[in-house]
Amino acid sequence: MTSEIKIEKKASEVIQPESVNEARQALQAKKDLSGANLEGLQLDNLHATGAIFRKTNLKNANLSHGLLISPNFYKTNATGAAVDRTVIVNGDLVKACFAEADLSESALVGANAEEADFHGANLRQAGLFGTNLCNANLTNANLANSRFAGVNVTGADFSGADMSRAKAYQVNWEQAKVPPEPLPEGFIQLPKWAWSAILGSFLGILGVIVYAILRRKSANS
């Protein structure tokens, strides 16, 4: 079981943005939006580091085409949200609800999604790399053409999930509560040093992108 640190905020302490611009400014300033109601807000193309969405209402919100570094989605309700074509690096998605959400063509890199709910979510062509899906719910999820590498699926439920043309590397499907059927095909077998080099290159490119974004923001401020 995940050890939980209970951090409860009084209603008077919750930062509640009154507009999309206020929400974006708060996220860029790394303000704590725990418990805020951001339902349906258009937050697409968001580039943020350390965004705090803890227990936030993101139902039907738009977080597509974003780059989120170390975001906190703990127990967030993102049911039906659009998170497609978004890169989430080292995110806390523990017990978050992404049921019926669109995460197609997105990437979860080093994310902790233990006990997260992806029931009926669209993860078509998504990439999950070094992600923790321990006890996660992926029932009836669309994972067609998805890619798994170094993913922990212990206790995860893939009942009814569409895994057609999905591929995986270093994933022990026997540890899943309900493994996908059929099992994804394996990647081309490369030596471990090659995968380390590929991952290092990816993180290097990602670092350059983040640096460029920060430089551009500094120049415009």
N, C-alpha and C positions, 0 to 999 in steps of 0.2 A: 504494500500500500504506500502511496505517496505521503510523505510527511508534509503537513500543511502548516503554514504560518498564517494565523488568522489576523487579518488587518481589516478592521471594519471602520468605516468613516461615517460620521454623523451627516445627516442630510445637509446641514449648514456648511459642511466642509467640502461637499461635492462641487467641483467646477462644472458648471453647465453652460457650454457655449450656446449663444443665441443665434448663431449663423454659421454657415460653412466656413467663412473667412475666420471667424473667431476660433472655430475648431482646429483649422489648419495652423493658425498662429500658436495655439496652445500646444499642439503636438510638436511643432518645430522648436518651441521653448522647453520641451520635455516636461510640461506640466502634467500632473496626475489627474487623469480623467476617469479614475475609478468610480463606477456607479453612475456615470453620466448617461443621459439618453441621447444617443446619436442615430436613432432609428431613421433609416432612409436618406441620410446625408450623402452628398456627392463628394467623396474624398478620394477620387481617382487621381492617378499620377502623383500619389503622395510619396515623398522621399523623406524618411525620418529615422532617427536612431533613438532607441530607448523609449518609444511610444508606449504609454501606459493605458491600456484598455481594460484593466482588471475589473471584471464583473460589469462591464459596460454593455449597454443595449445597442448593438449594431445590426439589428434585424433589418434586412433589405437595404443596408447601406452599400455604397459603391467604393470599394478599395482596389479596383482593378488597375493594372499597369503601374503598380507601386514597387518601391524598394524599401523594405522594413528591416532594419538591423536591430536585433535584440528587443523586439516588441514584447509586451506582456499582455497576453490574451487570456489570462487565467479566469476560468468560469465566465468568459464572455459569451453573450448570446448573439451569434452572428447568423442566425437562421435565415436562409434565403439571400444572404449577402453575395455581392459580386466581388470576388477576389481573384478573378482570372488574370493571367499574365503578370502575376505579382511574385516577387522574390522575397521570401521570408527567411532570414538567417538568424540562427540561434534564438528562435522565438519560444516563449513559454505559452503553449497552447493547452496546458493541463486542464482537463475537465471543461474545455471550451466546447460550445455547440456550433458546428458548421453544417447542421442538417439542411439538406436541400440547397446548400450554397454552391456557387459556381467558382471552382478553383482550377478550371481547365487551363492547361499550359502554364501553370504556376510551378514554382520550385520551393520546396521546404528543405532547407539545408541546416542540419544540426538542430532541428526543432524538437522540443519535448512535447509530444501530443498524447501523453499518457491519459487514458480514460476520456479522451476527446470523442465527440459525437460527430461522425461524418455520414450519418444515415442519409441515403439518397443523394449525397453530394455529387457534383460533377467534377471529377478529377481526371478527365480525359487528357491524355498527353502531358500529365503532370510529372514532375521529377521529385522523388523523395530520396534524399541522400543523408545518411547518418541520422535518420529521424527515429524517434522513439514512439512507437504506436502501441505500447504495452496496454492491454485491456481497452483498446479503442474500438469504437463501433463503426464499422464500414459496411453495414448491411445495405444491400441494394445500391451501393455507390457505383458510379460509372468510372472505372479505372482503365478503360480501353487505351492501348498505346502508352500506358504510363511506364515509368522506369523506377525501379527500387534498387538501392545500393547501400549495403550496411544498415538495413532497417531492422529494428527490434519489433517483432510482431507477436511477442508472448501474450497470450490471452486475447488477442484481437479477433473480432468476429467479421468474417468476410461473406456471410450468408447472402446469396443472391447478387453478389458484386459481379460486375462485368469486367473480366480481366482479359478480354480478347486482345491478342497481339501485345500484351504487357511483357516486360522483360525484367529480370531480377539478377542481382549479384550479391553473394554473401547474405542471404536471407534464409533463416531456418523456419520454413513454413510449418514444420511439425509442432512448433511451439504455439501456434495460433489456436485459439479456442475453436474456430471454424475456419480451416484453410480455404483459400479460393479454389474454385473448380472450373476449368482445369488450372493447374499451377502455371505461373508465368514461365516462359522459356528463359534460359540463361543468357547473359551477355557473352560476347566473345571472350574466351578465357585468356586473360593477360596476367603476367606476373605481378605480384603485389607491388613491386617498385614502380611499375608502369601506372597502376591506379593511384599510387601516392603522387606521382609526377602530374597526372591529370588533375587530381584534386588540388594540388598546389598551384597549378596554372589557373584553375578556375577561381580560387580564392585570390590569386594575384590580380586577375582581371577585375574581379569584384571590388578589390581594394582601390584600383585605379578609377573605377566608376564612381565609387563613394567619394574619393578625393576630388574628382572633377566636379561633382555635384556641390561639395562644400566650397570649393574655390569659386564656382559660379555664383553661389549665394553670397559669399563674402564680397565679390566684385559688385554685385547688385545692391548691397546694403549700404 
